[in-house]
Amino acid sequence: MDTSDSSTAPRAETPDADGSEPAPRRGWRRWAMDTRPLRRPAYRRLWSSTIVTAVGSQLTAVAVPKQIYDITGSSAWVGAASLAGLLPLVVFALWGGAVADTMDRRKLLLITNSGIAVTSLLFWVQAVTGLESVAVLMALLALQQAFWGLNAPARSASIARLVPEDELPAANALGSTVMQTGQVVGPLLAGVLIPVIGLPELYLIDALALCVTVWAVYRLPALVPLTGAAKRRAGVREVVAGFRYIAAHTVLLLSFLADIVAMVLGMPRALFPQLAAETYAPWGEGLALGLLFAAIPIGAVAGGLFSGTFSRARRHGWMVIGAVVAWGAAIAGFGLSGNLWLAVVFLALAGVADMVSMVFRGAILLSAATDEMRGRMQGVFTVVVAGGPRLADVLHGTAGSAFGARTAVTGGGLLVVVVMLGLALAVPALRRYRV
């Protein structure tokens, strides 16, 4: 490992419940999800709260575009609303990372989760009163994304204070699996509930679910800065210092570039409607579209359930490289598939690769950065994760119109493989990185 990128981060503050090391896992348990972090009471509280909110947040994610489309009858307005939430997310995620490095992260989580809950309640109020104002919806969406941008860096950065370094991949796998499960179950549940209880109640359910999160965060230990960071102000200078820190630590920079390469060049979701209508129409356009959108999250959940196969790996850099290359190869295979079910298999394999990439990129960010920088690293991570797929929508939509959907998908997947291997060969820091 490149010594300039070595971790000086402290170990977790919370011991095992019985103070002993868990016995080595044997037989089939070595393949199943690694649940060691759930032995830590503080992490267990944080993780348990996400089980409820992962589904609840997806109810709102479905309700907002549905309500906007019902009001306007225009998909263009739905797209505009998505962009309205992007700028607050980017700005407040970067600033929120700096804030998370200067104050008690537990207190910041309490404030931001309460803000998100109040926003969901306001969504319910405007819906139940029949306001039917797109401007109000977009303003509430921007406010919600601002709170989420402040919340996400603090939440992710806190994990390294709740579990020891060797359990970071397992903790990331547990969290990512829950979130991906929410992306599958939440929209399906929303589709079932809207005809039964109506759209406004989806917002109310999300607000109530967030109360569970607030209670779980309230019971966490204090997560104050380990250094004199609390005396600093979270301003532009601190945000810039975070970017300088990334530039000075090659392995962190490459972990961000790996995700950008995978998502910008290889995320083809903007072409799913075209492929469902043109290539997979014989199977039914609606069925094809639903399967295409569900396949990657389903694969990610499957990867999480069997994360015991990789969560104890020590060469985190190689795991990221291999996962991104596997993602690109699976996307290229999807582009070449004329059969719907084969296409779904390739997308599910891509989902497994994406889960592995998320787990180890997250572990690198938490272990290779000092505690005083973790918030800012997670702020940049949030921006990359949120912005990459949106850039991919523009790139793939344009390429699909110019060259055809399948050609654009296949070409994008192959580019991911070539560029990632090129980065790995040209800059050895990621290859050399290990816990």
C-alpha positions in Angstrom: 0.0 0.0 0.0 1.2 3.5 -0.7 2.3 4.9 2.6 1.0 8.4 1.8 -2.5 6.9 1.8 -2.3 4.9 5.0 -5.0 5.3 7.6 -4.5 7.1 10.8 -8.1 6.6 11.7 -9.1 5.4 15.2 -10.8 2.1 15.8 -14.5 1.9 16.9 -15.4 3.1 20.3 -18.0 0.3 20.8 -16.8 -3.2 21.8 -18.5 -6.5 21.3 -21.4 -7.0 23.6 -19.5 -9.8 25.4 -16.0 -8.2 24.9 -14.8 -11.2 22.9 -13.9 -11.8 19.3 -16.5 -13.8 17.3 -15.5 -17.3 16.2 -14.4 -17.9 12.6 -17.4 -18.6 10.4 -17.3 -22.0 8.7 -19.4 -23.9 6.2 -22.3 -22.1 4.5 -22.0 -19.2 6.9 -18.8 -18.0 5.2 -20.9 -17.3 2.2 -23.8 -15.6 3.9 -24.0 -11.9 4.9 -21.4 -10.9 7.5 -23.4 -9.7 10.5 -20.6 -9.0 12.9 -21.3 -5.2 13.0 -24.8 -5.9 14.4 -23.0 -7.1 17.6 -22.3 -3.4 18.2 -25.3 -1.9 19.9 -24.8 1.7 18.5 -24.3 0.5 15.0 -27.3 -1.9 15.4 -29.5 1.1 16.3 -28.4 3.1 13.3 -28.8 0.2 10.9 -32.2 -0.8 12.3 -33.6 2.7 11.7 -32.7 2.4 8.0 -34.8 -0.7 7.6 -37.9 1.5 8.1 -36.8 4.6 6.4 -35.3 2.8 3.3 -38.9 1.9 2.3 -40.5 5.1 3.6 -38.2 7.4 1.6 -39.0 5.4 -1.6 -42.7 6.1 -1.0 -42.0 9.8 -1.2 -39.7 9.3 -4.2 -42.6 7.7 -6.0 -45.3 10.1 -4.7 -43.6 13.4 -5.8 -43.2 12.6 -9.5 -46.6 11.0 -9.6 -48.2 14.1 -8.1 -46.4 16.4 -10.4 -47.4 14.3 -13.4 -51.0 14.3 -12.2 -51.0 18.1 -12.0 -49.3 18.9 -15.2 -49.6 15.8 -17.4 -46.1 16.4 -18.6 -43.0 14.3 -18.1 -40.9 17.4 -18.8 -42.1 18.8 -15.5 -41.1 15.6 -13.7 -37.6 15.9 -15.1 -37.4 19.5 -14.1 -38.3 18.6 -10.6 -35.5 16.1 -10.4 -33.0 18.8 -11.5 -34.5 21.2 -8.9 -33.4 18.9 -6.2 -29.9 18.3 -7.6 -28.4 21.7 -6.9 -29.4 21.9 -3.2 -28.2 18.3 -2.8 -24.7 19.1 -4.3 -24.3 22.3 -2.4 -25.4 21.1 1.0 -23.7 17.7 0.7 -20.3 19.5 0.2 -21.1 21.9 3.0 -22.6 19.2 5.2 -19.4 17.2 5.0 -17.5 20.2 6.4 -20.1 20.7 9.1 -19.9 17.0 10.0 -16.1 17.4 10.6 -16.7 20.3 13.1 -19.5 19.3 15.4 -21.1 16.3 17.1 -22.3 14.1 14.3 -25.1 12.7 16.4 -26.4 16.2 17.0 -26.2 17.0 13.2 -28.1 13.7 12.5 -30.8 14.7 15.0 -31.3 18.1 13.3 -31.3 16.9 9.7 -33.5 13.8 10.3 -36.0 16.0 12.1 -35.8 18.5 9.2 -36.5 15.7 6.6 -39.4 14.4 8.8 -41.0 17.9 8.9 -40.5 18.3 5.1 -42.4 15.0 4.6 -45.1 16.2 6.8 -45.3 19.4 4.7 -45.6 17.2 1.6 -48.6 15.5 3.2 -50.2 18.8 4.1 -50.0 20.2 0.6 -51.3 17.0 -0.9 -54.2 16.5 1.6 -55.3 20.1 1.2 -55.4 19.8 -2.6 -53.0 22.7 -3.2 -51.9 21.3 -6.6 -48.9 23.7 -6.9 -45.9 22.5 -8.8 -43.9 25.4 -7.5 -44.6 24.3 -3.9 -43.7 20.7 -4.7 -40.4 21.8 -6.2 -39.6 24.0 -3.3 -40.3 21.2 -0.8 -38.2 18.8 -2.9 -35.3 21.3 -2.9 -35.6 21.7 0.9 -35.8 17.9 1.4 -32.7 17.4 -0.7 -30.8 20.1 1.2 -31.5 18.3 4.5 -30.5 15.0 3.0 -27.3 16.5 1.6 -26.5 17.7 5.2 -27.5 14.3 6.6 -25.8 11.8 4.4 -22.1 12.7 5.0 -22.6 12.7 8.8 -24.4 9.4 8.7 -21.8 7.6 6.6 -18.8 9.2 8.5 -20.3 8.0 11.8 -20.0 4.3 10.9 -16.2 4.3 11.4 -16.7 5.4 15.0 -19.2 2.6 15.6 -17.4 -0.4 14.2 -13.7 -1.4 14.0 -11.8 -1.0 10.8 -11.9 -4.7 9.8 -15.7 -4.7 10.0 -16.2 -1.6 7.7 -16.9 -3.7 4.5 -19.5 -5.8 6.4 -21.1 -2.6 7.9 -21.3 -1.0 4.4 -22.7 -4.2 2.9 -25.4 -4.3 5.6 -26.4 -0.7 5.0 -26.3 -0.9 1.2 -28.4 -4.1 1.2 -31.1 -2.4 3.2 -31.1 0.7 1.0 -31.2 -1.4 -2.2 -34.0 -3.6 -0.8 -35.9 -0.3 -0.1 -35.5 0.6 -3.8 -37.2 -2.6 -4.8 -39.9 -2.9 -2.1 -40.7 0.8 -1.8 -41.9 1.5 -5.3 -43.8 -1.8 -5.4 -45.5 -1.0 -2.1 -46.3 2.5 -3.4 -47.9 1.1 -6.5 -50.1 -1.1 -4.3 -51.0 1.6 -1.7 -51.9 4.5 -4.0 -55.2 2.9 -5.2 -56.1 1.8 -1.7 -55.2 4.7 0.7 -54.4 7.5 -1.8 -51.2 9.4 -2.7 -51.1 11.9 0.3 -50.8 9.1 2.9 -47.5 8.0 1.3 -46.0 11.2 2.6 -47.4 10.7 6.0 -46.1 7.1 6.2 -42.6 8.4 5.3 -42.8 11.1 8.0 -43.8 8.6 10.7 -41.0 6.3 9.6 -38.5 9.1 10.0 -39.6 9.4 13.6 -38.1 6.0 14.1 -34.8 7.2 12.7 -34.8 10.3 15.0 -35.4 8.0 18.0 -32.6 5.6 16.9 -30.1 8.5 16.4 -31.1 10.0 19.8 -29.9 6.8 21.4 -26.5 6.9 19.8 -23.4 7.9 21.8 -22.0 11.4 21.3 -19.8 11.6 18.1 -17.8 14.7 18.8 -14.7 15.5 16.8 -11.6 13.7 18.0 -9.4 16.8 17.5 -9.8 20.5 17.8 -12.0 20.6 14.7 -15.0 21.9 16.7 -13.2 25.2 17.0 -13.2 25.6 13.2 -16.0 27.1 11.1 -17.5 25.0 8.3 -16.9 27.4 5.5 -15.6 27.4 1.9 -12.0 27.1 3.2 -12.9 23.8 4.8 -14.7 22.5 1.7 -11.7 23.4 -0.4 -9.4 21.7 2.1 -11.4 18.5 1.6 -10.7 18.6 -2.2 -7.0 19.2 -1.5 -7.0 16.3 0.8 -8.4 14.1 -1.9 -5.9 15.4 -4.4 -3.0 14.6 -2.0 -4.2 11.0 -1.3 -4.2 9.1 -4.6 -6.2 6.1 -3.4 -9.1 8.4 -2.4 -9.0 10.2 -5.7 -9.0 6.9 -7.6 -11.9 5.6 -5.5 -14.0 8.6 -6.7 -12.8 8.2 -10.3 -13.8 4.5 -10.2 -17.4 5.4 -9.4 -17.5 8.2 -12.0 -16.2 5.8 -14.7 -18.7 3.1 -13.8 -21.7 5.4 -13.5 -21.2 8.0 -16.1 -20.0 5.6 -18.9 -21.9 2.5 -17.9 -25.3 3.4 -16.3 -27.9 2.9 -19.1 -31.1 3.5 -17.3 -32.1 6.5 -19.6 -32.3 3.9 -22.4 -34.5 1.4 -20.6 -37.8 2.9 -22.0 -36.4 2.8 -25.6 -35.1 -0.8 -25.1 -38.4 -1.9 -23.6 -40.4 -0.4 -26.6 -38.0 -1.5 -29.4 -35.9 -4.5 -28.4 -38.0 -6.3 -25.7 -41.5 -5.4 -26.9 -42.4 -9.0 -27.8 -42.3 -9.8 -24.0 -44.6 -6.9 -23.2 -43.4 -3.3 -23.0 -44.6 -2.7 -19.4 -43.2 -6.0 -18.1 -39.9 -5.4 -19.8 -39.6 -1.8 -18.4 -40.4 -3.0 -14.9 -37.8 -5.8 -15.0 -35.1 -3.6 -16.5 -35.5 -1.0 -13.7 -35.7 -3.7 -10.9 -32.9 -6.0 -12.1 -29.9 -3.9 -10.9 -31.3 -3.4 -7.3 -32.3 -7.0 -7.1 -28.7 -8.1 -8.1 -27.3 -5.6 -5.5 -29.6 -7.1 -2.8 -28.4 -10.7 -3.7 -24.8 -9.5 -3.6 -25.5 -8.1 -0.1 -27.1 -11.3 1.2 -24.0 -13.3 0.1 -21.5 -10.6 1.2 -19.7 -13.1 3.4 -17.9 -14.1 0.2 -16.1 -10.8 0.0 -16.5 -8.7 3.1 -13.4 -10.1 4.7 -11.1 -9.3 1.7 -8.0 -7.3 2.6 -7.1 -6.0 -0.8 -9.8 -3.4 -1.0 -8.2 -1.7 -4.0 -8.3 -4.8 -6.2 -11.9 -5.4 -5.1 -12.9 -2.0 -6.4 -11.0 -2.5 -9.7 -12.5 -6.0 -10.2 -16.0 -4.8 -9.3 -15.9 -1.9 -11.8 -14.5 -4.1 -14.6 -17.2 -6.7 -13.9 -19.9 -4.0 -13.9 -18.7 -2.8 -17.4 -18.5 -6.3 -18.7 -22.1 -7.1 -17.5 -23.4 -3.9 -19.0 -21.8 -4.7 -22.3 -23.4 -8.2 -22.1 -26.7 -6.5 -21.4 -26.3 -4.4 -24.5 -25.6 -7.4 -26.7 -28.7 -9.3 -25.3 -31.7 -9.6 -27.6 -33.5 -11.8 -25.1 -35.2 -10.1 -22.2 -34.4 -12.7 -19.6 -30.8 -12.8 -20.5 -30.7 -9.0 -20.3 -32.2 -9.2 -16.8 -29.5 -11.7 -15.8 -26.7 -9.4 -17.0 -28.2 -6.4 -15.2 -28.5 -8.4 -12.0 -24.9 -9.4 -12.4 -24.1 -5.7 -12.8 -26.0 -5.1 -9.6 -23.9 -7.6 -7.7 -20.7 -5.9 -9.0 -22.2 -2.5 -8.0 -22.7 -3.7 -4.5 -19.1 -5.0 -4.2 -17.9 -1.6 -5.6 -20.0 0.3 -3.1 -18.9 -1.8 -0.1 -15.2 -1.4 -0.8 -15.2 2.2 -2.0 -17.0 3.1 1.2 -14.6 1.1 3.3 -11.6 2.9 1.6 -13.1 6.3 2.3 -13.7 5.5 5.9 -10.3 3.8 6.6 -7.9 5.8 4.4 -9.1 9.2 5.7 -8.6 10.6 9.2 -11.7 11.2 11.3 -11.4 15.0 10.9 -11.7 14.6 7.1 -14.3 11.8 6.9 -17.3 14.1 6.8 -15.9 16.0 3.8 -15.0 12.8 2.1 -18.5 11.5 2.5 -19.9 14.8 1.2 -17.9 14.5 -2.0 -19.0 10.8 -2.2 -22.7 11.8 -1.9 -22.3 14.3 -4.8 -20.5 11.7 -7.0 -23.1 9.0 -6.3 -26.0 11.4 -6.9 -24.5 13.3 -9.9 -22.9 10.4 -11.8 -26.2 8.7 -12.9 -27.8 12.0 -13.9 -24.8 12.8 -16.1 -25.1 9.2 -17.5 -28.8 9.9 -18.4 -27.7 12.8 -20.6 -24.8 10.9 -22.1 -26.6 7.7 -22.8 -29.8 9.4 -24.0 -27.7 11.4 -26.5 -25.7 8.4 -27.6 -28.8 6.2 -27.9 -30.5 8.7 -30.2 -27.3 9.0 -32.4 -26.2 5.3 -32.5 -29.1 3.2 -31.3 -29.8 2.1 -27.8 -28.0 -1.3 -27.8 -24.9 0.1 -29.4 -24.7 2.9 -26.8 -25.2 0.5 -24.0 -22.5 -2.0 -25.3 -20.1 0.8 -26.1 -20.5 2.3 -22.7 -19.9 -1.0 -20.9 -16.7 -1.7 -22.9 -15.5 1.9 -22.2 -15.9 1.2 -18.5 -13.6 -1.9 -18.8 -11.0 -0.1 -20.8 -10.8 3.1 -18.8 -10.8 1.3 -15.4 -8.1 -1.1 -16.4 -6.1 1.9 -17.9 -6.4 3.8 -14.6 -5.4 0.7 -12.6 -2.3 0.2 -14.8 -1.3 3.8 -14.9 -1.7 4.6 -11.2 -0.7 1.8 -8.9 -2.0 3.3 -5.6 -5.4 1.6 -5.8 -3.9 -1.7 -6.8 -1.5 -1.6 -3.8 -4.1 -0.5 -1.2 -5.1 -3.0 1.4 -6.3 -2.8 5.0 
